[in-house]
Amino acid sequence: MSWHAADAIDEAVEKTRSFLFPFSVGRWFRLLIIVFLLEGAPARSGSTDFSLSSSANVTPELLIGGAVFMLVLFVFFGLIGSVMRFVLLESLRTDSIHLRQYFRQQFWNGVRLFLFETGVILVVFLLSVSFGLVFGPDLLGEATSMALVFLGIAVIVFSIGVLLDFTSSFVAPVMLLEDRGVIDGWQQFWPTLKTEWKQYVLYVLLNGLLTIMASIIGAVAIMAVGLLIVVGIVVIAALGFVVSDTIGLILLMVVGLLGVLLILGSLCALLILIGIYFRYYSLLVLGKTNVEFDLLSAADDPASDGTTVIE
Protein backbone atom coordinates (compact mmCIF):
# COMPACT_ATOMS: atom_id res chain seq x y z
CA MET A 1 0.00 0.00 0.00
CA SER A 2 1.27 3.42 -0.95
CA TRP A 3 1.32 6.02 1.81
CA HIS A 4 0.03 9.12 0.10
CA ALA A 5 0.94 11.53 2.90
CA ALA A 6 4.57 10.42 2.62
CA ASP A 7 4.62 10.46 -1.19
CA ALA A 8 3.17 13.96 -1.25
CA ILE A 9 6.09 15.47 0.70
CA ASP A 10 8.51 15.55 -2.24
CA GLU A 11 5.76 16.19 -4.78
CA ALA A 12 4.70 19.29 -2.86
CA VAL A 13 8.28 20.60 -3.12
CA GLU A 14 8.22 20.21 -6.90
CA LYS A 15 4.77 21.80 -7.16
CA THR A 16 5.88 24.74 -5.03
CA ARG A 17 9.02 25.25 -7.10
CA SER A 18 7.05 25.10 -10.35
CA PHE A 19 4.45 27.58 -9.08
CA LEU A 20 6.89 30.12 -7.67
CA PHE A 21 9.69 29.99 -10.23
CA PRO A 22 10.96 31.43 -12.45
CA PHE A 23 10.71 34.39 -10.11
CA SER A 24 8.14 37.06 -10.92
CA VAL A 25 7.80 40.19 -8.80
CA GLY A 26 4.12 40.51 -9.67
CA ARG A 27 3.29 36.92 -8.76
CA TRP A 28 5.23 36.96 -5.49
CA PHE A 29 3.72 40.30 -4.47
CA ARG A 30 0.18 39.05 -5.06
CA LEU A 31 0.94 35.82 -3.24
CA LEU A 32 2.29 37.85 -0.32
CA ILE A 33 -1.04 39.69 -0.11
CA ILE A 34 -2.95 36.40 -0.17
CA VAL A 35 -0.74 34.53 2.31
CA PHE A 36 -0.44 37.51 4.69
CA LEU A 37 -4.21 37.99 4.87
CA LEU A 38 -4.68 34.22 5.11
CA GLU A 39 -2.13 33.52 7.83
CA GLY A 40 -0.54 36.70 9.19
CA ALA A 41 -3.26 39.29 9.64
CA PRO A 42 -5.75 37.18 11.64
CA ALA A 43 -3.07 36.30 14.17
CA ARG A 44 -2.06 39.91 14.54
CA SER A 45 -5.63 41.08 14.97
CA GLY A 46 -5.84 39.25 18.27
CA SER A 47 -2.46 40.25 19.64
CA THR A 48 -3.15 43.89 20.49
CA ASP A 49 -1.88 44.86 23.94
CA PHE A 50 -4.62 46.47 26.00
CA SER A 51 -2.66 46.56 29.25
CA LEU A 52 -3.60 49.61 31.32
CA SER A 53 -1.75 51.35 34.09
CA SER A 54 -3.27 51.38 37.55
CA SER A 55 -3.96 55.08 37.20
CA ALA A 56 -5.92 54.73 33.96
CA ASN A 57 -9.55 55.75 34.15
CA VAL A 58 -11.27 52.67 32.72
CA THR A 59 -14.95 53.32 32.11
CA PRO A 60 -17.62 50.83 31.01
CA GLU A 61 -17.90 52.75 27.76
CA LEU A 62 -14.17 52.31 27.13
CA LEU A 63 -14.33 48.59 27.85
CA ILE A 64 -17.36 48.15 25.59
CA GLY A 65 -15.73 50.22 22.87
CA GLY A 66 -12.54 48.14 23.09
CA ALA A 67 -14.52 44.90 22.96
CA VAL A 68 -16.49 46.08 19.93
CA PHE A 69 -13.28 47.19 18.22
CA MET A 70 -11.66 43.80 18.79
CA LEU A 71 -14.80 42.05 17.56
CA VAL A 72 -14.80 44.12 14.37
CA LEU A 73 -11.12 43.31 13.81
CA PHE A 74 -11.77 39.62 14.38
CA VAL A 75 -14.69 39.53 11.96
CA PHE A 76 -12.92 41.64 9.32
CA PHE A 77 -9.61 39.78 9.27
CA GLY A 78 -11.24 36.41 9.87
CA LEU A 79 -13.64 36.87 6.98
CA ILE A 80 -10.98 38.22 4.64
CA GLY A 81 -8.69 35.33 5.58
CA SER A 82 -11.43 32.78 4.88
CA VAL A 83 -12.10 34.27 1.45
CA MET A 84 -8.38 34.37 0.70
CA ARG A 85 -8.19 30.66 1.45
CA PHE A 86 -10.44 30.04 -1.53
CA VAL A 87 -8.59 32.64 -3.61
CA LEU A 88 -5.38 30.69 -3.02
CA LEU A 89 -7.06 27.39 -3.86
CA GLU A 90 -8.39 28.82 -7.11
CA SER A 91 -4.97 30.27 -7.91
CA LEU A 92 -3.31 26.89 -7.42
CA ARG A 93 -6.01 25.17 -9.46
CA THR A 94 -5.64 27.50 -12.44
CA ASP A 95 -1.93 28.32 -11.99
CA SER A 96 -2.87 31.98 -12.35
CA ILE A 97 -3.65 34.78 -9.89
CA HIS A 98 -6.67 37.04 -10.40
CA LEU A 99 -7.10 38.70 -7.03
CA ARG A 100 -10.25 40.75 -7.56
CA GLN A 101 -11.97 38.23 -9.79
CA TYR A 102 -11.35 35.29 -7.45
CA PHE A 103 -12.25 37.36 -4.40
CA ARG A 104 -15.65 38.20 -5.88
CA GLN A 105 -16.24 34.63 -7.02
CA GLN A 106 -15.26 33.04 -3.71
CA PHE A 107 -16.68 35.61 -1.29
CA TRP A 108 -19.68 33.54 -0.20
CA ASN A 109 -17.60 30.40 0.16
CA GLY A 110 -15.37 32.41 2.49
CA VAL A 111 -18.38 33.65 4.45
CA ARG A 112 -19.68 30.11 4.93
CA LEU A 113 -16.27 28.84 6.01
CA PHE A 114 -15.81 31.73 8.44
CA LEU A 115 -19.24 31.22 10.01
CA PHE A 116 -18.64 27.49 10.40
CA GLU A 117 -15.22 27.89 12.02
CA THR A 118 -16.44 30.70 14.29
CA GLY A 119 -19.46 28.62 15.30
CA VAL A 120 -17.27 25.63 16.19
CA ILE A 121 -14.93 27.77 18.28
CA LEU A 122 -17.85 29.51 20.02
CA VAL A 123 -19.58 26.22 20.88
CA VAL A 124 -16.38 24.73 22.29
CA PHE A 125 -15.72 27.89 24.31
CA LEU A 126 -19.23 27.92 25.80
CA LEU A 127 -19.07 24.21 26.64
CA SER A 128 -15.66 24.66 28.30
CA VAL A 129 -16.89 27.61 30.37
CA SER A 130 -20.03 25.71 31.39
CA PHE A 131 -17.98 22.68 32.36
CA GLY A 132 -15.65 24.83 34.44
CA LEU A 133 -18.51 26.58 36.23
CA VAL A 134 -20.32 23.32 37.02
CA PHE A 135 -17.46 21.02 37.94
CA GLY A 136 -14.59 23.40 38.65
CA PRO A 137 -15.35 24.13 42.33
CA ASP A 138 -15.63 20.41 43.14
CA LEU A 139 -12.23 19.67 41.62
CA LEU A 140 -10.22 22.37 43.37
CA GLY A 141 -7.55 20.82 45.54
CA GLU A 142 -7.77 17.43 43.88
CA ALA A 143 -4.56 17.15 41.88
CA THR A 144 -5.51 13.91 40.12
CA SER A 145 -8.92 15.19 39.09
CA MET A 146 -7.46 18.47 37.87
CA ALA A 147 -4.86 16.60 35.82
CA LEU A 148 -7.60 14.53 34.21
CA VAL A 149 -9.60 17.67 33.45
CA PHE A 150 -6.59 19.33 31.81
CA LEU A 151 -5.90 16.16 29.85
CA GLY A 152 -9.50 16.08 28.68
CA ILE A 153 -9.34 19.73 27.65
CA ALA A 154 -6.09 19.06 25.73
CA VAL A 155 -7.76 16.20 23.87
CA ILE A 156 -10.75 18.39 23.02
CA VAL A 157 -8.54 21.25 21.82
CA PHE A 158 -6.49 18.85 19.68
CA SER A 159 -9.64 17.31 18.20
CA ILE A 160 -11.12 20.71 17.40
CA GLY A 161 -7.81 21.75 15.85
CA VAL A 162 -7.88 18.69 13.60
CA LEU A 163 -11.52 19.37 12.71
CA LEU A 164 -10.78 22.96 11.71
CA ASP A 165 -7.62 21.98 9.85
CA PHE A 166 -9.46 19.25 7.90
CA THR A 167 -12.26 21.69 7.11
CA SER A 168 -9.77 24.21 5.76
CA SER A 169 -7.44 21.76 4.03
CA PHE A 170 -9.83 19.13 2.63
CA VAL A 171 -13.45 20.29 2.85
CA ALA A 172 -12.78 23.75 1.40
CA PRO A 173 -11.41 22.25 -1.87
CA VAL A 174 -14.52 20.04 -2.08
CA MET A 175 -16.69 23.14 -1.59
CA LEU A 176 -14.82 24.87 -4.40
CA LEU A 177 -14.95 21.93 -6.79
CA GLU A 178 -18.61 21.02 -6.27
CA ASP A 179 -20.07 24.39 -5.25
CA ARG A 180 -21.29 23.17 -1.87
CA GLY A 181 -21.62 24.54 1.63
CA VAL A 182 -19.43 23.46 4.54
CA ILE A 183 -21.82 20.79 5.86
CA ASP A 184 -22.43 19.39 2.37
CA GLY A 185 -18.69 19.48 1.77
CA TRP A 186 -18.11 17.41 4.90
CA GLN A 187 -20.78 14.94 3.81
CA GLN A 188 -18.98 14.52 0.49
CA PHE A 189 -15.54 14.24 2.09
CA TRP A 190 -16.56 11.94 4.96
CA PRO A 191 -16.69 8.66 2.96
CA THR A 192 -13.14 9.32 1.73
CA LEU A 193 -11.96 10.09 5.26
CA LYS A 194 -13.65 6.98 6.63
CA THR A 195 -12.24 4.70 3.93
CA GLU A 196 -8.73 6.19 3.91
CA TRP A 197 -8.48 6.98 7.62
CA LYS A 198 -4.99 5.51 7.91
CA GLN A 199 -3.75 7.90 5.23
CA TYR A 200 -5.17 10.88 7.11
CA VAL A 201 -3.79 9.75 10.46
CA LEU A 202 -0.37 9.67 8.82
CA TYR A 203 -1.09 13.08 7.31
CA VAL A 204 -1.79 14.55 10.76
CA LEU A 205 1.46 13.11 12.12
CA LEU A 206 3.61 14.14 9.16
CA ASN A 207 1.96 17.55 8.85
CA GLY A 208 2.74 18.25 12.50
CA LEU A 209 6.32 17.09 12.04
CA LEU A 210 6.76 19.14 8.88
CA THR A 211 5.33 22.20 10.63
CA ILE A 212 7.86 21.87 13.44
CA MET A 213 10.71 21.33 10.98
CA ALA A 214 9.63 24.30 8.85
CA SER A 215 9.45 26.52 11.95
CA ILE A 216 12.93 25.48 13.09
CA ILE A 217 14.54 25.76 9.65
CA GLY A 218 12.79 29.07 9.00
CA ALA A 219 13.90 30.51 12.33
CA VAL A 220 17.50 29.40 11.78
CA ALA A 221 17.50 30.80 8.24
CA ILE A 222 16.14 34.17 9.33
CA MET A 223 18.64 34.39 12.20
CA ALA A 224 21.49 33.51 9.84
CA VAL A 225 20.38 36.12 7.30
CA GLY A 226 19.92 38.68 10.08
CA LEU A 227 23.38 37.95 11.48
CA LEU A 228 25.02 38.33 8.06
CA ILE A 229 23.18 41.58 7.47
CA VAL A 230 24.17 43.00 10.87
CA VAL A 231 27.81 42.04 10.33
CA GLY A 232 27.71 43.65 6.89
CA ILE A 233 26.19 46.84 8.32
CA VAL A 234 28.82 47.05 11.05
CA VAL A 235 31.72 46.47 8.64
CA ILE A 236 30.50 48.99 6.05
CA ALA A 237 29.69 51.61 8.68
CA ALA A 238 33.07 51.09 10.36
CA LEU A 239 34.88 51.64 7.06
CA GLY A 240 32.89 54.83 6.61
CA PHE A 241 33.77 56.12 10.08
CA VAL A 242 37.44 55.55 9.27
CA VAL A 243 37.10 58.17 6.52
CA SER A 244 34.93 60.60 8.48
CA ASP A 245 32.13 60.65 11.02
CA THR A 246 29.71 62.13 8.49
CA ILE A 247 30.32 59.43 5.88
CA GLY A 248 30.14 56.76 8.54
CA LEU A 249 26.82 58.07 9.81
CA ILE A 250 25.38 58.29 6.29
CA LEU A 251 26.52 54.77 5.46
CA LEU A 252 25.12 53.47 8.74
CA MET A 253 21.69 54.94 7.98
CA VAL A 254 21.65 53.77 4.36
CA VAL A 255 22.88 50.22 4.88
CA GLY A 256 20.80 49.96 8.05
CA LEU A 257 17.65 50.74 6.10
CA LEU A 258 18.66 48.32 3.35
CA GLY A 259 19.33 45.67 6.00
CA VAL A 260 15.87 46.09 7.50
CA LEU A 261 14.33 45.80 4.03
CA LEU A 262 16.34 42.64 3.33
CA ILE A 263 15.21 41.04 6.58
CA LEU A 264 11.58 41.93 5.87
CA GLY A 265 11.96 40.57 2.34
CA SER A 266 13.38 37.32 3.71
CA LEU A 267 10.46 37.00 6.12
CA CYS A 268 7.98 37.59 3.30
CA ALA A 269 9.68 35.02 1.07
CA LEU A 270 9.64 32.50 3.90
CA LEU A 271 5.96 33.17 4.57
CA ILE A 272 5.12 32.58 0.90
CA LEU A 273 7.22 29.42 0.58
CA ILE A 274 5.77 27.80 3.69
CA GLY A 275 2.20 28.83 2.93
CA ILE A 276 2.28 27.56 -0.66
CA TYR A 277 4.08 24.33 0.26
CA PHE A 278 1.63 23.27 2.95
CA ARG A 279 -1.35 24.11 0.76
CA TYR A 280 0.05 21.95 -2.03
CA TYR A 281 0.82 19.20 0.46
CA SER A 282 -2.76 18.89 1.71
CA LEU A 283 -4.20 19.17 -1.81
CA LEU A 284 -1.95 16.37 -3.05
CA VAL A 285 -3.02 14.12 -0.18
CA LEU A 286 -6.68 14.87 -0.93
CA GLY A 287 -6.27 14.19 -4.65
CA LYS A 288 -4.41 10.93 -4.05
CA THR A 289 -7.08 9.58 -1.70
CA ASN A 290 -9.92 10.54 -4.05
CA VAL A 291 -9.26 11.51 -7.66
CA GLU A 292 -12.66 13.22 -7.82
CA PHE A 293 -11.31 15.83 -5.41
CA ASP A 294 -8.06 16.42 -7.31
CA LEU A 295 -8.07 20.21 -7.41
CA LEU A 296 -4.63 20.33 -9.04
CA SER A 297 -5.52 18.44 -12.20
CA ALA A 298 -6.32 21.73 -13.96
CA ALA A 299 -2.91 23.13 -13.06
CA ASP A 300 -1.30 20.11 -14.75
CA ASP A 301 -3.24 20.77 -17.94
CA PRO A 302 -0.82 21.72 -20.74
CA ALA A 303 -3.34 24.33 -21.89
CA SER A 304 -2.79 26.32 -18.71
CA ASP A 305 -0.85 29.47 -19.54
CA GLY A 306 0.40 30.17 -16.02
CA THR A 307 -0.27 33.89 -16.37
CA THR A 308 -0.41 36.21 -13.41
CA VAL A 309 -2.75 39.17 -13.63
CA ILE A 310 -4.77 41.43 -11.38
CA GLU A 311 -8.07 42.77 -12.55
C-alpha positions in Angstrom: 0.0 0.0 0.0 1.3 3.4 -1.0 1.3 6.0 1.8 0.0 9.1 0.1 0.9 11.5 2.9 4.6 10.4 2.6 4.6 10.5 -1.2 3.2 14.0 -1.2 6.1 15.5 0.7 8.5 15.6 -2.2 5.8 16.2 -4.8 4.7 19.3 -2.9 8.3 20.6 -3.1 8.2 20.2 -6.9 4.8 21.8 -7.2 5.9 24.7 -5.0 9.0 25.2 -7.1 7.0 25.1 -10.3 4.4 27.6 -9.1 6.9 30.1 -7.7 9.7 30.0 -10.2 11.0 31.4 -12.5 10.7 34.4 -10.1 8.1 37.1 -10.9 7.8 40.2 -8.8 4.1 40.5 -9.7 3.3 36.9 -8.8 5.2 37.0 -5.5 3.7 40.3 -4.5 0.2 39.0 -5.1 0.9 35.8 -3.2 2.3 37.9 -0.3 -1.0 39.7 -0.1 -2.9 36.4 -0.2 -0.7 34.5 2.3 -0.4 37.5 4.7 -4.2 38.0 4.9 -4.7 34.2 5.1 -2.1 33.5 7.8 -0.5 36.7 9.2 -3.3 39.3 9.6 -5.8 37.2 11.6 -3.1 36.3 14.2 -2.1 39.9 14.5 -5.6 41.1 15.0 -5.8 39.3 18.3 -2.5 40.3 19.6 -3.1 43.9 20.5 -1.9 44.9 23.9 -4.6 46.5 26.0 -2.7 46.6 29.3 -3.6 49.6 31.3 -1.8 51.3 34.1 -3.3 51.4 37.6 -4.0 55.1 37.2 -5.9 54.7 34.0 -9.5 55.8 34.2 -11.3 52.7 32.7 -14.9 53.3 32.1 -17.6 50.8 31.0 -17.9 52.7 27.8 -14.2 52.3 27.1 -14.3 48.6 27.8 -17.4 48.1 25.6 -15.7 50.2 22.9 -12.5 48.1 23.1 -14.5 44.9 23.0 -16.5 46.1 19.9 -13.3 47.2 18.2 -11.7 43.8 18.8 -14.8 42.0 17.6 -14.8 44.1 14.4 -11.1 43.3 13.8 -11.8 39.6 14.4 -14.7 39.5 12.0 -12.9 41.6 9.3 -9.6 39.8 9.3 -11.2 36.4 9.9 -13.6 36.9 7.0 -11.0 38.2 4.6 -8.7 35.3 5.6 -11.4 32.8 4.9 -12.1 34.3 1.4 -8.4 34.4 0.7 -8.2 30.7 1.5 -10.4 30.0 -1.5 -8.6 32.6 -3.6 -5.4 30.7 -3.0 -7.1 27.4 -3.9 -8.4 28.8 -7.1 -5.0 30.3 -7.9 -3.3 26.9 -7.4 -6.0 25.2 -9.5 -5.6 27.5 -12.4 -1.9 28.3 -12.0 -2.9 32.0 -12.3 -3.6 34.8 -9.9 -6.7 37.0 -10.4 -7.1 38.7 -7.0 -10.2 40.7 -7.6 -12.0 38.2 -9.8 -11.3 35.3 -7.5 -12.3 37.4 -4.4 -15.6 38.2 -5.9 -16.2 34.6 -7.0 -15.3 33.0 -3.7 -16.7 35.6 -1.3 -19.7 33.5 -0.2 -17.6 30.4 0.2 -15.4 32.4 2.5 -18.4 33.6 4.5 -19.7 30.1 4.9 -16.3 28.8 6.0 -15.8 31.7 8.4 -19.2 31.2 10.0 -18.6 27.5 10.4 -15.2 27.9 12.0 -16.4 30.7 14.3 -19.5 28.6 15.3 -17.3 25.6 16.2 -14.9 27.8 18.3 -17.9 29.5 20.0 -19.6 26.2 20.9 -16.4 24.7 22.3 -15.7 27.9 24.3 -19.2 27.9 25.8 -19.1 24.2 26.6 -15.7 24.7 28.3 -16.9 27.6 30.4 -20.0 25.7 31.4 -18.0 22.7 32.4 -15.6 24.8 34.4 -18.5 26.6 36.2 -20.3 23.3 37.0 -17.5 21.0 37.9 -14.6 23.4 38.7 -15.3 24.1 42.3 -15.6 20.4 43.1 -12.2 19.7 41.6 -10.2 22.4 43.4 -7.5 20.8 45.5 -7.8 17.4 43.9 -4.6 17.1 41.9 -5.5 13.9 40.1 -8.9 15.2 39.1 -7.5 18.5 37.9 -4.9 16.6 35.8 -7.6 14.5 34.2 -9.6 17.7 33.4 -6.6 19.3 31.8 -5.9 16.2 29.8 -9.5 16.1 28.7 -9.3 19.7 27.7 -6.1 19.1 25.7 -7.8 16.2 23.9 -10.8 18.4 23.0 -8.5 21.3 21.8 -6.5 18.9 19.7 -9.6 17.3 18.2 -11.1 20.7 17.4 -7.8 21.8 15.9 -7.9 18.7 13.6 -11.5 19.4 12.7 -10.8 23.0 11.7 -7.6 22.0 9.8 -9.5 19.3 7.9 -12.3 21.7 7.1 -9.8 24.2 5.8 -7.4 21.8 4.0 -9.8 19.1 2.6 -13.4 20.3 2.8 -12.8 23.8 1.4 -11.4 22.2 -1.9 -14.5 20.0 -2.1 -16.7 23.1 -1.6 -14.8 24.9 -4.4 -15.0 21.9 -6.8 -18.6 21.0 -6.3 -20.1 24.4 -5.3 -21.3 23.2 -1.9 -21.6 24.5 1.6 -19.4 23.5 4.5 -21.8 20.8 5.9 -22.4 19.4 2.4 -18.7 19.5 1.8 -18.1 17.4 4.9 -20.8 14.9 3.8 -19.0 14.5 0.5 -15.5 14.2 2.1 -16.6 11.9 5.0 -16.7 8.7 3.0 -13.1 9.3 1.7 -12.0 10.1 5.3 -13.7 7.0 6.6 -12.2 4.7 3.9 -8.7 6.2 3.9 -8.5 7.0 7.6 -5.0 5.5 7.9 -3.7 7.9 5.2 -5.2 10.9 7.1 -3.8 9.8 10.5 -0.4 9.7 8.8 -1.1 13.1 7.3 -1.8 14.6 10.8 1.5 13.1 12.1 3.6 14.1 9.2 2.0 17.6 8.8 2.7 18.2 12.5 6.3 17.1 12.0 6.8 19.1 8.9 5.3 22.2 10.6 7.9 21.9 13.4 10.7 21.3 11.0 9.6 24.3 8.9 9.4 26.5 11.9 12.9 25.5 13.1 14.5 25.8 9.6 12.8 29.1 9.0 13.9 30.5 12.3 17.5 29.4 11.8 17.5 30.8 8.2 16.1 34.2 9.3 18.6 34.4 12.2 21.5 33.5 9.8 20.4 36.1 7.3 19.9 38.7 10.1 23.4 38.0 11.5 25.0 38.3 8.1 23.2 41.6 7.5 24.2 43.0 10.9 27.8 42.0 10.3 27.7 43.6 6.9 26.2 46.8 8.3 28.8 47.1 11.0 31.7 46.5 8.6 30.5 49.0 6.0 29.7 51.6 8.7 33.1 51.1 10.4 34.9 51.6 7.1 32.9 54.8 6.6 33.8 56.1 10.1 37.4 55.6 9.3 37.1 58.2 6.5 34.9 60.6 8.5 32.1 60.6 11.0 29.7 62.1 8.5 30.3 59.4 5.9 30.1 56.8 8.5 26.8 58.1 9.8 25.4 58.3 6.3 26.5 54.8 5.5 25.1 53.5 8.7 21.7 54.9 8.0 21.6 53.8 4.4 22.9 50.2 4.9 20.8 50.0 8.1 17.6 50.7 6.1 18.7 48.3 3.4 19.3 45.7 6.0 15.9 46.1 7.5 14.3 45.8 4.0 16.3 42.6 3.3 15.2 41.0 6.6 11.6 41.9 5.9 12.0 40.6 2.3 13.4 37.3 3.7 10.5 37.0 6.1 8.0 37.6 3.3 9.7 35.0 1.1 9.6 32.5 3.9 6.0 33.2 4.6 5.1 32.6 0.9 7.2 29.4 0.6 5.8 27.8 3.7 2.2 28.8 2.9 2.3 27.6 -0.7 4.1 24.3 0.3 1.6 23.3 2.9 -1.4 24.1 0.8 0.1 22.0 -2.0 0.8 19.2 0.5 -2.8 18.9 1.7 -4.2 19.2 -1.8 -1.9 16.4 -3.0 -3.0 14.1 -0.2 -6.7 14.9 -0.9 -6.3 14.2 -4.6 -4.4 10.9 -4.0 -7.1 9.6 -1.7 -9.9 10.5 -4.0 -9.3 11.5 -7.7 -12.7 13.2 -7.8 -11.3 15.8 -5.4 -8.1 16.4 -7.3 -8.1 20.2 -7.4 -4.6 20.3 -9.0 -5.5 18.4 -12.2 -6.3 21.7 -14.0 -2.9 23.1 -13.1 -1.3 20.1 -14.8 -3.2 20.8 -17.9 -0.8 21.7 -20.7 -3.3 24.3 -21.9 -2.8 26.3 -18.7 -0.8 29.5 -19.5 0.4 30.2 -16.0 -0.3 33.9 -16.4 -0.4 36.2 -13.4 -2.8 39.2 -13.6 -4.8 41.4 -11.4 -8.1 42.8 -12.5 
